[in-house]
Amino acid sequence: MDAPMSGRATSPGAGFDVLARRCPRVAATVAVTVAVWVSLAPSLLPRPALAQAAVSGCAAAAAAGAAGLCRRRNAGSARPVARAVALLAAAVALGWTVLAAAQWQDGLRAAMGRPPTGTGHWIVVCVCSSCILGATRVLGRVPEAWRRRADVRAGVATAAAVTLGAVVAVAPVGAGPAYPDTAPVAATAAGSPSSLVAWQSLGDEGRRFVSADARAIRTYVGLGSAPDVRSRAALAVRELERAGGFARAHVVVVVPTGSGWVDPGAVRGFAALFGGDVALVAQQYSSAPSWVTFLFDRDAAAESARALLTSVRSRIDALDPVRRPQVHVYGQSLGAVGGSAALASTATGPCAAIWAGPPAGAVRTDGAAVTANTSDPVVWWRPSLLWSPPDLSRARRDAPVPRWLPVVSFVQATLDLPVALDAPPGHGHRYGPDQARCDRP
């Protein structure tokens, strides 16, 4: 009789068992899958491939790190076959998620006049996000002394994910448009040789504003033009009178954004709406980005708007009633917040309050002309978006509107905020000349 075969023979499932043990733990697979699904959920604005890769890669790395932190608290371990099944199910789920995301992104792009994503777009997303995840996992395992400390590895991986993702996301951003460096020659413009306001004191955004549509009188007072809010408002009124602004049929009190920016589209819109018979006056209250001022110094916008509106109204009230121009208040974004707060404490209201892209829940819109896009994350974003849907009753549907989902919609709106101004005109936080309108609901 033949001798028995060597003990090297293995059972048929042994090879599968070895491969299954190399699969990620079930908790890590589930966490990464959920994180990537959230990162690919419908956004408000089209997302470039590298930006989406950074978002998905960071989300996956953070989820993997969190799973690593929780692993040591769970002494048990799922069977190898469970790991394999979880990984297979995750692959199917993520494949379906990518297809759904592609359809959504192409729908947004079609509505905004941009070409569809294409296969190459999603190859970049998958490859780059995988590289971010892989790189963070490798960085978390390099130090020998940390190899047996899952909590430290997870922390390193998560921090590296944020760093790598930020580099990838910021890299494509180019320089913004140049600011005018030559003072206007028109006598009616602030900063001109005839002006009471020095050209250099206007700041970058002020110089851009006074160099806009020449049909309207454009008065601007910068932070460096006068020492405080009240003196800036008084200077603005004197400059507006010098330029002949009170002789126009309409005066628009403009409340800039936190950085001092005034949308050129609004300037063109008011000039067209009133046939050039209009003067615009604005004063700067901050040089920080709007989101910084919104979070930490929102009262500055209201105080500045209140001082300017009061000064303008006082001067107009002193004019012959027959010659008094109509007064309008306009603000976009944080400017709408400041203008709304100023009107709430003013006894005599303007002929029209005009708000563009007002931040969610921060502006009184009753009785005002409101221009808001459903694709504008500024109109969506507020802390309560975590648990309740946004109020889009005053927004125009300019693109497909994603269904509200708890937490997920908040995350997506937050991710869209930094690129809200990168959208084509008429979408996102970009508003054209049509924002200058005086119709009321």
Summary of the structure (lengths in Angstrom):
residues: 441
radius of gyration: 28.5
end to end distance: 99.5
largest distance: 125.7
contacts: 1496
relative contact order: 0.10
helix: 52%
strand: 8%
